[in-house]
Amino acid sequence: MIRMICIQPKEGTIEPKKVWGTRWNFGYAPLALFTGVILIVACSSDTGGTEPAQLVPTTKFIPLLVDLKILEEHYHHTYLRPELYVKSLDSSSAFVFEEYGVTKDQFRNSMNFYCQQPDTIYHIFESALDTINLRVSSRM
């Protein structure tokens, strides 16, 4: 979202002529190009990735993702600044991984694999969001 700020000129001064896009001509063009290339490479739909040796199945991955997200939101709501809770969150997430019988590396490798498959990751995130919304609405 681009935020526009309107400043009223002082009385008797001449407002400079504004030319659309002048900010993009020099200063932000390399950054915009770099960001675009990174997004294209990161979001490519190449499904040629190899399946990790210990892939966490989606039936276990979705509830694990939900619990990790709820834990992260609890810490964020309590402390607001990530630098204050990052170590506590890391140690608390170890208990969640242990509960599901999954290591952090297995989770990370599985996430990377699922991210290479747009339909699968969409289903995972949609299911996780539905589960979180159901838990929140059942508490009200």
NUGU-628771 format. One record per residue: residue in one letter; x, y, z of N, C-alpha, C in turn. Coordinates in steps of 0.001 Angstrom, whole numbers, padded with zeros to 6 digits, always signed. Atoms other than C-alpha are relative to their C-alpha. Layout:
<sites>
AXYZXYZXYZ ...
</sites>
This chain:
<sites>
M+000843-001160+000000+000000+000000+000000+000894+001230+000000 I-000757-001242+000090+001362+003404-000935-000765+001070+000745 R+000639-001038-000804+000627+006173+001517+000375+001346-000590 M-000217-001331+000559+000231+009667+000093-000137+001026+001122 I+000053-001072-000992+000975+012688+002255-000212+001308-000745 C+000311-001285+000640-000568+016008+001270+000464+001124+000916 I-000474-001154-000759+001220+019135+002429-000479+001241-000721 Q+000512-001231+000565-000442+022468+001862+001137+001013-000080 P-001064-001004+000118+001950+025131+000477-000357+001247+000815 K+000227-001242-000728+002401+028325+002470-000574+001025-000950 E+000632-001029+000801+000445+031281+001266+001062+000879-000651 G-000927-000840+000719+002293+033236-001398+001169-000759-000615 T-001085+000774+000605+004654+030399-002373-000528-000743-001212 I+000369+000742+001204+004645+028571-005646+000285-001475+000245 E-000153+001447-000200+004072+024857-005417+000750-000579-001202 P-000736+000580+001125+006589+022877-007498-000884-000965-000784 K+000765+000883+000863+005203+020975-010450+000376-001449+000313 K-000242+001398-000323+004811+017289-009595-000109-000811-001273 V-000027+000834+001188+005743+014856-012317-000178-001438+000448 W+000304+001383-000392+004266+011361-012054+001175-000917-000326 G-001005+001018+000214+006875+008668-011623+001435+000465+000067 T-001381-000466-000014+009948+010826-011173+000820-000734+001051 R-000721+000704-001035+010861+008939-008018+000501-001350-000520 W-000367+001317+000531+011040+005709-010033+001084+000097-001069 N-000930-000107+001118+013280+007100-012765+001417-000415+000366 F-001384+000300-000334+016564+006760-010900+000131-000744+001326 G-000260+000518-001332+016393+006041-007186-000517-001391+000270 Y+000605+001267-000382+014047+003091-006939+000003-001037-001121 A+000042+000944+001122+014421+001457-010367+000852-001242+000256 P-000784+001212-000249+017305-000874-009427-000597-000853+001114 L+000617+000739-001098+015583-001812-006173-001255-000728-000471 A+001218+000625+000510+012290-002490-007950+000331-001175-000912 L-000411+001074+000893+014039-004584-010592+000531-001186+000792 F-000552+001058-000840+015962-006552-007970-001099-000744+000748 T+001110+000613-000722+012807-007167-005919-000844-000855-000933 G+000788+000772+000963+010919-008295-009013+000672-001300-000379 V-000734+001221+000358+013629-010771-009982-000019-000988+001162 I+000025+000883-001170+013791-012154-006440-001372-000645+000145 L+001341+000559-000109+010006-012592-006349-000266-001049-001070 I+000220+000969+001072+009973-014360-009687+000750-001291+000283 V-000788+001196-000291+012741-016728-008650-000569-000740+001214 A+000492+000636-001213+011318-017355-005174-001374-000615-000173 C+001365+000481+000167+007753-017875-006359-000174-000816-001273 S+000141+000791+001222+008521-019971-009401-000765-001271+000306 S+000830+001184-000206+006198-022894-009870+000722-001274-000408 D-000778+001181+000337+009012-025353-010468-000293-001083+001029 T+000342+001100-000902+007820-028627-008977+001004-001127-000129 G-000999+001026+000208+010997-030479-009849+000824-000301+001232 G-000755+000241-001219+012249-030420-006263-000147-001442+000448 T+000057+001382-000475+013110-033736-004736-000623-000031+001381 E+000676+000172-001288+011066-034980-001837+001040-000310+001069 P-000966+000278-001067+013022-034866+001437-000173-001426+000525 A+000025+001382-000495+013899-038192+003017-001065-000188+001082 Q+000972+000108-001095+011718-037508+006054-001049+001098-000132 L+001056-000983+000255+008863-035477+004589-001118-000164+001025 V+001115+000021-000950+006242-034566+007188-001283-000008-000824 P+001234+000036+000794+002860-035621+005732-000911+001174+000347 T+000858-001169-000213+000279-032868+005322-000975-000211+001150 T+000920+000269-001112-002008-034594+007844+000623+000337+001341 K-000710-000378-001217+000642-033919+010504+000528+001429-000100 F-000612-001309+000227+002118-030760+008958-000968+001136+000313 I+000980-001079-000197-001093-028697+009072-000242+000281+001484 P+000176-000299-001429-001832-029145+012821+001266+000543+000665 L-001263-000508-000524+001862-028567+013561+000163+001469-000341 L-000076-001388+000438+001807-025348+011553-000966+000875+000789 V+001008-000741-000774-001362-024238+013364+000509+000260+001410 D-000488-000171-001371+000137-024843+016797+001191+000947+000077 L-001145-000915+000012+003356-023062+015878-000452+001443-000214 K+000496-001357+000261+001437-020056+014537-000715+000571+001224 I+000688-000464-001213-000759-019839+017645+001018+000352+001085 L-001055-000284-000971+002357-020035+019831+000706+001305-000327 E-000666-001233+000418+004048-017300+017810-000883+001220+000253 E+000907-001129-000232+000977-015060+018001-000155+000308+001485 H+000064-000226-001446+000796-015557+021773+001203+000830+000456 Y-001196-000754-000370+004379-014374+022161-000027+001411-000584 H+000054-001327+000616+003854-011514+019721-000999+000903+000731 H+001006-000796-000716+000711-010373+021540+000513+000407+001385 T-000500-000278-001341+002491-010563+024908+001155+000997-000011 Y-001218-000805-000033+005825-008936+024020+000109+001054-001101 L+000076-000927+001121+005099-007085+020727+001275+000118-000842 R-001243-000161+000751+008764-006880+019710+000707-001343-000116 P-000597+001327+000198+010292-010027+018169+001353-000190+000681 E-001311+000172-000619+013756-009342+019543-000107-000340+001494 L+000191+000327-001410+012311-009726+023061-000409-001452+000223 Y+000532+001349-000224+010743-013138+022507+000549-001075-000920 V-000464+000979+000986+012713-014878+019771+000622-001235+000663 K-000617+001153-000676+014731-017086+022168-001046-000832+000735 S+001064+000722-000702+011690-017987+024268-000879-000764-000971 L+000818+000658+001015+009685-018789+021153+000713-001220-000558 D-000773+001125+000531+012462-021008+019848-000005-001173+000971 S-000001+001095-000977+012663-023008+023079-001398-000565+000200 S+001375+000497-000137+008861-023235+023340-000421-000819-001216 S+000356+000757+001197+008545-024404+019751+000635-001382+000009 A-000626+001327-000113+010911-027276+020586-000963-000993+000641 F+000986+000880-000629+008163-028691+022817-001105-000396-000981 V+001022+000301+001008+005652-028462+019967+000538-001023-000994 F-000605+000967+000907+008036-030254+017615+000096-001381+000648 E-000115+001269-000725+008623-032911+020259-001361-000693+000118 E+001352+000553-000119+004859-033379+020733-000434-000695-001288 Y+000383+000577+001288+004445-034107+017019+001024-001008-000520 G-001034+000938+000431+007612-036207+016768+000712+000450-001264 V-000621-000591+001183+009154-033874+014195+001152+000884+000462 T-001106-000894-000317+012511-032131+014227-000189+001315-000757 K+000078-001307+000656+012973-028505+013252+000494-000097-001446 D-000514+000174+001358+015019-029572+010226-001006-000709-000894 Q+001038+000680+000780+012280-031970+009081-001102+000987-000388 F+001032-000989+000267+009756-029163+009383+000465+000976-001079 R-000539-000963+000953+011971-026711+007486+000122-000617-001400 N-000136+000672+001296+012747-029233+004707-001364-000283-000630 S+001349+000257+000504+009076-030162+004394-000647+001290-000487 M+000549-001296+000410+008067-026488+004239+000607+000424-001329 N-000655-000361+001261+010634-025857+001504-000533-000846-001153 F+000526+000875+001038+009354-028861-000452-001427+000391-000378 Y+001389-000356+000274+005689-027877-000092-000095+001364-000691 C+000013-001324+000630+006504-024276-001116+000304-000076-001494 Q-000279+000176+001418+007708-025598-004467-001222-000511-000755 Q+001227+000507+000608+004201-026957-005098-001148+000947+000359 P+000978-001045-000321+001765-024023-005290-001373-000530+000440 D+001312+000527-000380-001427-026115-005111+000025-000605+001402 T-000114+000636-001314-000220-028063-002093+000147+001025+001104 I-000212-001000-001054+001009-025048-000125-001252+000854+000188 Y+001260-000733-000114-002227-023219-000907-000981-000784+000873 H+000888+000852-000799-004207-026162+000514+000429-000017+001466 I-000507+000031-001381-001960-026268+003599-000346+001290+000729 F+000277-001280-000659-002297-022564+004372-001498+000251+000166 E+001438-000162-000106-006025-022553+003667-000561-000849+001134 S+000453+000879-001084-006578-025516+005995+000454+000518+001357 A-000504-000540-001266-004381-023964+008691-000802+001225+000420 L+000790-001193-000309-006268-020661+008472-001410-000371+000447 D+001332+000453-000406-009628-022450+008647+000015-000577+001414 T-000112+000583-001336-008458-024372+011719+000167+001076+001062 I-000204-001093-000956-007253-021218+013456-001291+000786+000190 N+001268-000723-000094-010500-019404+012643-001045-000787+000784 L+000934+000850-000748-012506-022348+013989+000326+000017+001484 R-000386-000057-001424-010524-022346+017242-000344+001336+000613 V+000294-001327-000520-010922-018599+017645-001506+000194+000177 S+001457-000182-000080-014669-018633+016927-000627-000889+001060 S+000561+000875-001030-015254-021545+019303+000271+000523+001404 R-000322-000587-001301-013671-019544+022154-000886+001190+000331 M+000818-001194-000230-016083-016613+021703-001359-000353+000484 
</sites>
